[in-house]
């Protein structure tokens, strides 16, 4: 699988896992229905203007030093080893 950086934008740093999950849900909503069902934030406008699609299962969101993959329901934490393996495979 090819990895590419689709977007990078600042958000307030989550203080704990619950805050990180809330941030992930907010990002998911913005990048899927921002501008349609909810008011689009600046990062959503930029994301769409760059030609990006909505988030789908398997897409990765990184907050701070932690990576999360969009799952069928919610998000799964990705270990740094798994992310490194995916980056290495993508570079091959």
DRENPA-3360 file (N, C-alpha, C; in nm, 2 decimals, always signed):
BEGIN
1 = XXXXXXXX = +0.08/-0.12/+0.00/+0.00/+0.00/+0.00/+0.09/+0.12/+0.00 ~ +0.05/+0.22/-0.08/+0.12/+0.34/-0.08/+0.08/+0.44/+0.03 ~ +0.17/+0.49/+0.10/+0.14/+0.59/+0.20/+0.18/+0.73/+0.15 ~ +0.09/+0.82/+0.17/+0.12/+0.96/+0.13/+0.05/+1.05/+0.23 ~ +0.11/+1.17/+0.26/+0.06/+1.26/+0.35/-0.05/+1.34/+0.28 ~ -0.18/+1.32/+0.33/-0.29/+1.39/+0.26/-0.31/+1.53/+0.32 ~ -0.28/+1.55/+0.45/-0.30/+1.68/+0.51/-0.23/+1.68/+0.64 ~ -0.20/+1.80/+0.68/-0.14/+1.83/+0.81/-0.20/+1.96/+0.87;
9 = XXXXXXXX = -0.25/+1.95/+0.98/-0.32/+2.07/+1.04/-0.31/+2.07/+1.19 ~ -0.30/+2.18/+1.25/-0.29/+2.19/+1.40/-0.43/+2.17/+1.46 ~ -0.43/+2.10/+1.58/-0.55/+2.09/+1.66/-0.50/+2.10/+1.80 ~ -0.59/+2.14/+1.89/-0.55/+2.15/+2.03/-0.50/+2.01/+2.08 ~ -0.39/+2.00/+2.15/-0.34/+1.88/+2.20/-0.43/+1.81/+2.30 ~ -0.47/+1.68/+2.27/-0.56/+1.61/+2.36/-0.48/+1.58/+2.49 ~ -0.55/+1.59/+2.60/-0.48/+1.57/+2.73/-0.49/+1.43/+2.78 ~ -0.58/+1.35/+2.72/-0.59/+1.21/+2.76/-0.65/+1.13/+2.65;
17 = XXXXXXXX = -0.67/+1.00/+2.67/-0.72/+0.91/+2.56/-0.86/+0.95/+2.52 ~ -0.94/+0.99/+2.62/-1.08/+1.03/+2.58/-1.08/+1.15/+2.50 ~ -1.00/+1.25/+2.53/-0.99/+1.37/+2.45/-0.93/+1.34/+2.31 ~ -0.84/+1.24/+2.30/-0.79/+1.20/+2.17/-0.90/+1.14/+2.08 ~ -0.98/+1.06/+2.15/-1.10/+0.99/+2.07/-1.20/+1.10/+2.03 ~ -1.22/+1.20/+2.11/-1.31/+1.31/+2.07/-1.25/+1.38/+1.95 ~ -1.12/+1.41/+1.96/-1.06/+1.48/+1.85/-1.07/+1.40/+1.72 ~ -1.04/+1.27/+1.73/-1.05/+1.18/+1.61/-1.19/+1.18/+1.55;
25 = XXXXXXXX = -1.29/+1.17/+1.64/-1.43/+1.17/+1.59/-1.46/+1.31/+1.52 ~ -1.41/+1.42/+1.58/-1.43/+1.55/+1.52/-1.37/+1.56/+1.38 ~ -1.25/+1.50/+1.37/-1.17/+1.50/+1.24/-1.25/+1.42/+1.14 ~ -1.30/+1.30/+1.19/-1.37/+1.21/+1.10/-1.50/+1.28/+1.04 ~ -1.57/+1.35/+1.13/-1.69/+1.42/+1.09/-1.65/+1.53/+0.99 ~ -1.55/+1.61/+1.02/-1.51/+1.72/+0.93/-1.47/+1.67/+0.80 ~ -1.39/+1.56/+0.79/-1.34/+1.52/+0.66/-1.44/+1.43/+0.58 ~ -1.55/+1.40/+0.65/-1.65/+1.32/+0.57/-1.77/+1.41/+0.54;
33 = XXXXXXXX = -1.82/+1.49/+0.63/-1.94/+1.57/+0.60/-1.92/+1.72/+0.62 ~ -1.80/+1.76/+0.66/-1.78/+1.91/+0.68/-1.81/+1.98/+0.55 ~ -1.89/+2.09/+0.57/-1.93/+2.17/+0.45/-2.07/+2.12/+0.40 ~ -2.10/+2.00/+0.43/-2.23/+1.94/+0.38/-2.33/+1.94/+0.50 ~ -2.31/+1.87/+0.60/-2.40/+1.85/+0.71/-2.36/+1.94/+0.84 ~ -2.23/+1.97/+0.84/-2.18/+2.06/+0.95/-2.09/+2.16/+0.89 ~ -2.08/+2.27/+0.95/-1.99/+2.38/+0.90/-1.85/+2.33/+0.89 ~ -1.79/+2.36/+0.77/-1.65/+2.32/+0.74/-1.56/+2.41/+0.82;
41 = XXXXXXXX = -1.46/+2.35/+0.88/-1.35/+2.42/+0.94/-1.25/+2.45/+0.83 ~ -1.15/+2.54/+0.86/-1.05/+2.58/+0.77/-0.97/+2.46/+0.71 ~ -0.94/+2.36/+0.80/-0.86/+2.25/+0.76/-0.94/+2.16/+0.66 ~ -1.07/+2.16/+0.68/-1.16/+2.08/+0.59/-1.16/+2.14/+0.45 ~ -1.17/+2.27/+0.45/-1.17/+2.34/+0.32/-1.04/+2.31/+0.24 ~ -0.93/+2.32/+0.32/-0.80/+2.30/+0.26/-0.78/+2.15/+0.21 ~ -0.83/+2.06/+0.29/-0.83/+1.92/+0.26/-0.90/+1.89/+0.13 ~ -1.02/+1.94/+0.12/-1.10/+1.92/+0.00/-1.04/+1.99/-0.12;
49 = XXXXXXXX = -0.99/+2.11/-0.10/-0.93/+2.19/-0.21/-0.81/+2.12/-0.27 ~ -0.74/+2.04/-0.19/-0.63/+1.96/-0.24/-0.67/+1.83/-0.31 ~ -0.80/+1.81/-0.32/-0.85/+1.70/-0.40/-0.87/+1.57/-0.32 ~ -0.86/+1.58/-0.19/-0.87/+1.46/-0.10/-1.02/+1.42/-0.09 ~ -1.04/+1.29/-0.07/-1.17/+1.23/-0.05/-1.20/+1.23/+0.10 ~ -1.30/+1.17/+0.14/-1.34/+1.15/+0.28/-1.25/+1.04/+0.34 ~ -1.25/+1.03/+0.47/-1.17/+0.93/+0.54/-1.25/+0.80/+0.53 ~ -1.17/+0.69/+0.51/-1.23/+0.56/+0.49/-1.16/+0.46/+0.59;
57 = XXXXXXXX = -1.21/+0.34/+0.60/-1.15/+0.24/+0.69/-1.01/+0.21/+0.64 ~ -0.92/+0.21/+0.73/-0.78/+0.19/+0.70/-0.70/+0.32/+0.69 ~ -0.76/+0.43/+0.67/-0.69/+0.56/+0.66/-0.63/+0.59/+0.80 ~ -0.52/+0.65/+0.80/-0.45/+0.68/+0.93/-0.45/+0.83/+0.96 ~ -0.47/+0.85/+1.09/-0.47/+0.99/+1.15/-0.36/+0.98/+1.26 ~ -0.27/+1.08/+1.26/-0.17/+1.09/+1.36/-0.19/+1.21/+1.44 ~ -0.20/+1.19/+1.57/-0.21/+1.30/+1.67/-0.09/+1.29/+1.76 ~ -0.01/+1.39/+1.76/+0.11/+1.39/+1.84/+0.20/+1.27/+1.79;
65 = XXXXXXXX = +0.23/+1.18/+1.88/+0.32/+1.07/+1.85/+0.24/+0.94/+1.83 ~ +0.11/+0.95/+1.83/+0.02/+0.83/+1.82/-0.05/+0.82/+1.69 ~ -0.05/+0.71/+1.63/-0.13/+0.69/+1.50/-0.25/+0.61/+1.53 ~ -0.36/+0.64/+1.46/-0.48/+0.57/+1.47/-0.53/+0.54/+1.33 ~ -0.59/+0.42/+1.31/-0.65/+0.38/+1.18/-0.80/+0.38/+1.19 ~ -0.86/+0.44/+1.09/-1.01/+0.44/+1.09/-1.05/+0.29/+1.08 ~ -1.14/+0.25/+1.18/-1.19/+0.11/+1.18/-1.34/+0.11/+1.14 ~ -1.39/-0.01/+1.13/-1.54/-0.02/+1.10/-1.62/+0.06/+1.19;
73 = XXXXXXXX = -1.58/+0.06/+1.32/-1.65/+0.14/+1.42/-1.54/+0.21/+1.51 ~ -1.52/+0.34/+1.49/-1.42/+0.41/+1.57/-1.28/+0.40/+1.51 ~ -1.18/+0.40/+1.60/-1.04/+0.40/+1.55/-0.96/+0.29/+1.63 ~ -0.86/+0.24/+1.56/-0.77/+0.14/+1.63/-0.64/+0.21/+1.64 ~ -0.57/+0.20/+1.75/-0.44/+0.25/+1.77/-0.34/+0.17/+1.69 ~ -0.25/+0.23/+1.62/-0.15/+0.16/+1.55/-0.01/+0.17/+1.62 ~ +0.05/+0.06/+1.64/+0.18/+0.07/+1.71/+0.29/+0.14/+1.62 ~ +0.39/+0.19/+1.68/+0.49/+0.26/+1.60/+0.56/+0.15/+1.51;
81 = XXXXXXXX = +0.57/+0.03/+1.55/+0.63/-0.08/+1.47/+0.55/-0.11/+1.35 ~ +0.42/-0.11/+1.36/+0.33/-0.14/+1.25/+0.34/-0.02/+1.15 ~ +0.34/+0.10/+1.20/+0.34/+0.22/+1.11/+0.48/+0.22/+1.04 ~ +0.58/+0.19/+1.11/+0.72/+0.18/+1.05/+0.72/+0.07/+0.94 ~ +0.66/-0.04/+0.97/+0.66/-0.15/+0.87/+0.58/-0.10/+0.74 ~ +0.47/-0.04/+0.76/+0.39/+0.01/+0.65/+0.47/+0.11/+0.57 ~ +0.54/+0.20/+0.64/+0.62/+0.30/+0.57/+0.73/+0.24/+0.48 ~ +0.79/+0.14/+0.54/+0.90/+0.07/+0.47/+0.85/-0.01/+0.35;
89 = XXXX = +0.73/-0.07/+0.37/+0.67/-0.15/+0.26/+0.63/-0.05/+0.14 ~ +0.58/+0.07/+0.18/+0.54/+0.17/+0.08/+0.66/+0.22/+0.01 ~ +0.77/+0.23/+0.07/+0.89/+0.28/+0.01/+0.95/+0.18/-0.09 ~ +0.92/+0.05/-0.08/+0.98/-0.05/-0.16/+0.92/-0.05/-0.30;
% end
